[in-house]
C-alpha cells in the first residue's frame, strides 16, 4: 500500500511549523533581550548625565562664590599697597589688569557649567543669555525664537545643552554671518532647529568621520529625549540640524 500525499506532507508541515515556532521564539527572545539592554543602557546614561550635571552645578557655584570672591579680595589688597618703587607699582598694576581679564573668563566658565537663568527664568532666557554672552562683534548674528514654555526640567536641561554645543560649533567652525535657533511645538512634537549660513560640510564625509565628544553628547541627549536628529548640509550652503522630540507632560517652570 503506497502512502498518500497527505501522509507524506503532514510530517513535513508539522516539522516546518515546529521550526517556525522555534525561530519565532528565538527572535522574540532576542528582541526582548535587546529591549532590556537598551532600557538598561538608557537608565545608565541618565544616571551618568544626572551625576555630570550635579558636578557641573557644584563646580559652577564654587567658581562663582569662592574664586570670584577671592579675586575681588586680592584686587582690593593690591590697591591698598603703597610703594614709591615704579617697578613694583607697575607689577602691581599688571597683576590687577590680569585679574580683571580673568574675572569675565571665570564668569563665562561658571555660566557654561550651569547657567543660572535656566533654573530661575527658564529655557528661553537661558538660550538668549547664551547667545548674548558668547556672541561677540564680528561673529554670526544669532536669531532666537523659543515658542515653547513650561517644559519639564529634564527637557529644558537637555535642550539647552544641545543648543549650547551646536551654537558653540557654529562660532568655532562655521564661518557664518548669521544663525538661527528655533524651538516650536507642532502637534505632539517639539521641533528644535539650529541653522547657520556658513561653509557647510560634506554629509557623506561627515557621517564617516569620527565625531568629537561634543557632538557625541548631543546625540546622547537626543536619544535620552527619545528624539530624532536630521542633518542637512553641503559645502558652501550652510548647515541645519533639525531635532524632533516627543512632548513630555508639561511641568511648572519659574517665570521672570
C-alpha positions, 0 to 999 in steps of 0.5 A: 500500500503506497502512502498518500500525499497527505501522509507524506506532507503532514510530517513535513508541515508539522516539522516546518511549523515546529521550526517556525515556532522555534525561530519565532521564539528565538527572535522574540527572545532576542528582541526582548533581550535587546529591549532590556539592554537598551532600557538598561543602557538608557537608565545608565546614561541618565544616571551618568548625565544626572551625576555630570550635571550635579558636578557641573552645578557644584563646580559652577557655584564654587567658581562663582562664590569662592574664586570670584570672591577671592579675586575681588579680595586680592584686587582690593589688597593690591590697591591698598599697597603703597610703594614709591618703587615704579617697578613694583607699582607697575607689577602691581598694576599688571597683576590687577589688569590680569585679574580683571581679564580673568574675572569675565573668563571665570564668569563665562566658565561658571555660566557654561557649567550651569547657567543660572537663568535656566533654573530661575527664568527658564529655557528661553532666557537661558538660550538668549543669555547664551547667545548674548554672552558668547556672541561677540562683534564680528561673529554670526548674528544669532536669531532666537525664537523659543515658542515653547514654555513650561517644559519639564526640567529634564527637557529644558536641561537637555535642550539647552545643552544641545543648543549650547554645543551646536551654537558653540560649533557654529562660532568655532567652525562655521564661518557664518554671518548669521544663525538661527535657533528655533524651538516650536511645538507642532502637534505632539512634537517639539521641533528644535532647529539650529541653522547657520549660513556658513561653509557647510560640510560634506554629509557623506564625509561627515557621517564617516568621520569620527565625531568629537565628544561634543557632538557625541553628547548631543546625540546622547541627549537626543536619544535620552529625549527619545528624539530624532536628529536630521542633518542637512548640509553641503559645502558652501550652503550652510548647515541645519540640524533639525531635532524632533522630540516627543512632548513630555507632560508639561511641568511648572517652570519659574517665570521672570 
